[in-house]
């Protein structure tokens, strides 16, 4: 089965069952994964938005079926290279986007995102594959 890393925006829409449009089709038949960053962002949102027990449990149930890519040494090394190149080019990137890109690049997996501009630099200069933009 083909795999795809979900950016946090896509993970939210998929969880709610509202993902549509040009990104929904390329995800058909792919097993979704999320990164440790997306897991953290989703957790943060439950706190900031004061989710109740039922909503938290629904998220936990959904997450229980989604593998999570770790932030291991290989991912950290990729992140370090991405960060250094961005700084050298005068285009430092947002930290969380860089971690998500590092996970996708390290595991050679395409990224499903609706935030194309946030990842364009990684696509153009590092070979990040973005679903729907390939």
C-alpha positions as CSV (number, residue, x, y, z in Angstrom):
1,X,0.0,0.0,0.0
2,X,1.2,3.5,-0.8
3,X,1.7,5.8,2.2
4,X,1.3,9.6,2.6
5,X,2.3,11.9,5.3
6,X,-0.6,14.2,6.3
7,X,0.1,17.9,7.2
8,X,-1.8,19.0,10.2
9,X,-4.4,20.9,8.1
10,X,-5.2,17.7,6.1
11,X,-5.2,15.5,9.2
12,X,-7.9,17.8,10.7
13,X,-10.1,17.7,7.6
14,X,-9.7,14.0,7.1
15,X,-10.6,13.4,10.8
16,X,-13.7,15.5,10.4
17,X,-14.6,13.8,7.1
18,X,-14.6,17.1,5.3
19,X,-11.5,16.7,3.0
20,X,-12.6,17.3,-0.5
21,X,-11.3,18.8,-3.7
22,X,-8.0,18.2,-5.5
23,X,-6.3,16.6,-2.5
24,X,-8.9,14.0,-1.7
25,X,-8.4,12.0,-4.9
26,X,-4.6,11.5,-4.6
27,X,-5.2,10.2,-1.0
28,X,-7.5,7.4,-2.2
29,X,-5.8,4.1,-1.7
30,X,-3.0,5.5,0.5
31,X,-2.4,4.8,4.1
32,X,-2.2,8.1,6.0
33,X,0.5,8.8,8.5
34,X,1.2,11.8,10.7
35,X,4.4,13.1,12.2
36,X,5.2,13.6,15.8
37,X,4.7,17.3,15.1
38,X,1.2,16.9,13.9
39,X,0.4,14.8,16.9
40,X,1.8,17.6,19.1
41,X,-0.2,20.3,17.2
42,X,-3.4,18.3,17.6
43,X,-2.8,17.8,21.3
44,X,-2.0,21.6,21.7
45,X,-5.3,22.4,20.0
46,X,-7.3,20.3,22.4
47,X,-5.8,22.3,25.2
48,X,-6.1,25.8,23.7
49,X,-9.7,25.1,22.6
50,X,-10.7,23.5,25.8
51,X,-12.0,20.3,24.2
52,X,-14.3,18.2,26.4
53,X,-13.8,14.6,27.2
54,X,-15.9,13.3,24.3
55,X,-14.1,15.4,21.7
56,X,-10.7,14.3,23.1
57,X,-11.8,10.7,23.1
58,X,-13.0,11.0,19.4
59,X,-9.5,12.4,18.5
60,X,-7.8,9.7,20.5
61,X,-9.9,7.0,18.7
62,X,-9.0,8.5,15.3
63,X,-5.3,8.8,16.2
64,X,-5.2,5.1,17.3
65,X,-5.6,4.1,13.7
66,X,-2.9,6.5,12.3
67,X,0.8,5.6,12.5
68,X,3.0,8.4,13.8
69,X,6.4,9.0,12.3
70,X,8.9,9.7,15.1
71,X,11.5,12.5,15.4
72,X,14.5,10.1,15.4
73,X,18.2,10.8,14.7
74,X,17.7,10.4,10.9
75,X,14.9,13.0,10.9
76,X,16.9,15.3,13.1
77,X,19.8,15.1,10.7
78,X,17.5,15.9,7.8
79,X,16.0,18.8,9.8
80,X,19.5,20.1,10.5
81,X,20.4,20.1,6.8
82,X,17.1,21.8,5.8
83,X,17.6,24.4,8.5
84,X,21.2,25.2,7.5
85,X,20.4,25.4,3.8
86,X,17.4,27.7,4.5
87,X,19.5,30.0,6.6
88,X,22.3,30.0,4.0
89,X,19.8,30.9,1.3
90,X,18.3,33.7,3.4
91,X,15.0,31.8,3.6
92,X,14.7,30.2,7.0
93,X,11.4,28.2,7.2
94,X,8.9,27.8,10.1
95,X,10.2,25.2,12.5
96,X,7.1,22.9,12.5
97,X,6.9,22.9,8.7
98,X,10.6,22.0,8.6
99,X,10.1,19.1,10.9
100,X,7.2,17.7,8.9
101,X,9.2,18.1,5.7
102,X,12.2,16.4,7.3
103,X,10.0,13.4,8.2
104,X,8.6,13.1,4.7
105,X,12.0,13.5,3.1
106,X,13.7,11.1,5.5
107,X,11.2,8.3,4.9
108,X,10.8,9.3,1.2
109,X,7.1,9.8,1.5
110,X,4.8,12.3,-0.2
111,X,3.2,15.0,1.8
112,X,-0.5,15.8,1.7
113,X,-1.0,19.5,2.5
114,X,-3.2,22.4,1.5
115,X,-0.5,24.8,2.5
116,X,1.5,24.5,-0.7
117,X,3.4,27.8,-0.2
118,X,4.7,26.6,3.2
119,X,6.4,23.6,1.6
120,X,7.3,25.0,-1.9
121,X,10.9,25.7,-0.9
122,X,11.3,22.0,0.3
123,X,9.8,20.8,-3.0
124,X,11.9,23.0,-5.2
125,X,15.2,22.6,-3.4
126,X,15.1,19.3,-1.6
127,X,12.8,17.1,-3.7
128,X,9.8,16.9,-1.3
129,X,6.9,15.2,-3.1
130,X,3.6,17.0,-2.5
131,X,0.4,15.2,-3.4
132,X,-1.6,17.1,-5.9
133,X,1.3,19.2,-6.9
134,X,3.4,16.4,-8.5
